[in-house]
Amino acid sequence: MTQMPTPSRPLRIGTRGSILALAQAHETRDRLMAAHDLPADAFKIVVIRTTGDRITDRPLKEIGGKGLFTREIEEALTEGGIDLAVHSMKDMPTLQPEGLVIDCYLPREDVRDAFVSLAVASIADLPQGAVVGSSSLRRRAQLAHRRPDLQLVEFRGNVQTRLKKLEDGVAMATFLAQAGLNRMDMAHVARGPIDPDEMLPAVAQGAIGVERRRDDDMADQLLTPIHHAETGLRIEAERAFLARLDGSCQTPIAGLAELSGDRMILRGEILRPDGSEIMAGRREGLATDGAAMGDDLAQELLGRAGPGFMQI
Ligand SMILES: NCc1[nH]cc(CCC(=O)O)c1CC(=O)O
């Protein structure tokens, strides 16, 4: 336990207001309380509404731009309205604004996608031509690649909205991150996680990062004992892979780093949005070399794909 100065005011933790985001903010607060033996009222959770929360009637890829779920939160952090920001790393742009840094990661949850259906137990059990709901470019492309017979429809909204759509017969199945379901105690709504060999997850899926102002030494000291180093190494590798590819958020990208002792295996893939083509590869090396492995793997895939691949 570190000896912390008694804060003269509560430490403000910024988050989105969704049930999942609040669960993540509370987990962060609880870990900080335990690490520093601080009471709950040493912290204040501040809910911030983002562009992605406001616009619910259009697919996110149409709204475009990076950081739909994070921009307003980062602005509040920069301006000093909050002291920490808790993020799903999956939603984070690869670069943080000047003056902000993410160097604290909580232990990663399940990285896998979950299959959700009231009718069938798995992708393989979906009948020919079945309708599947997803607005994720990656999941749509991966599914189209595996099962070109399926019909894809846009599906947005929170878990409840999506389950209602399944009940109403809008689609026979959909996908959610297993991590989000676990954190909301809602794993029972899914049929179970999908093996990454079948559907490679999004970069940083299941990982929570805590952002702070770079020059805020108090925040740095607070966060150091709750940082999970293994998660940090994996996210560093996956995000280096993403950063090299990231020219357009219109390209389906998947990536997953796994550790075995001091070794890391990084898998990555890029797909055509219609699933007609996939470029996949892997790197193995020292866990501490993840950033170089990610960058190198991305360059290999870009080279194999050729210049036209990343544009639609
Ligand atoms: N794109 C929204 C989003 N951002 C993070 C999660 C889930 C939690 C996580 O991956 O950490 C989700 C929902 C989902 O994909 O089902």
The ligand as an SDF file (V2000), in Angstrom:
LIG
                    3D

 16 16  0  0  0  0  0  0  0  0999 V2000
  -18.2170   -1.1900  -29.4360 N   0  0  0  0  0  0  0  0  0  0  0  0
  -18.8760   -1.0890  -28.1730 C   0  0  0  0  0  0  0  0  0  0  0  0
  -18.1870   -1.8820  -27.1290 C   0  0  0  0  0  0  0  0  0  0  0  0
  -17.0050   -1.4540  -26.6170 N   0  0  0  0  0  0  0  0  0  0  0  0
  -16.5880   -2.3970  -25.7020 C   0  0  0  0  0  0  0  0  0  0  0  0
  -17.5430   -3.3950  -25.6400 C   0  0  0  0  0  0  0  0  0  0  0  0
  -17.5050   -4.6040  -24.8020 C   0  0  0  0  0  0  0  0  0  0  0  0
  -16.5090   -4.6680  -23.7080 C   0  0  0  0  0  0  0  0  0  0  0  0
  -15.0890   -4.8490  -24.1350 C   0  0  0  0  0  0  0  0  0  0  0  0
  -14.7700   -5.3310  -25.2340 O   0  0  0  0  0  0  0  0  0  0  0  0
  -14.2330   -4.4930  -23.3130 O   0  0  0  0  0  0  0  0  0  0  0  0
  -18.5650   -3.0710  -26.5310 C   0  0  0  0  0  0  0  0  0  0  0  0
  -19.8100   -3.8160  -26.7880 C   0  0  0  0  0  0  0  0  0  0  0  0
  -19.6710   -5.0850  -27.6050 C   0  0  0  0  0  0  0  0  0  0  0  0
  -18.8180   -5.1980  -28.4950 O   0  0  0  0  0  0  0  0  0  0  0  0
  -20.4870   -6.0000  -27.3820 O   0  0  0  0  0  0  0  0  0  0  0  0
  1  2  1  0
  2  3  1  0
  3  4  1  0
  3 12  2  0
  4  5  1  0
  5  6  2  0
  6  7  1  0
  6 12  1  0
  7  8  1  0
  8  9  1  0
  9 10  2  0
  9 11  1  0
 12 13  1  0
 13 14  1  0
 14 15  2  0
 14 16  1  0
M  END
$$$$
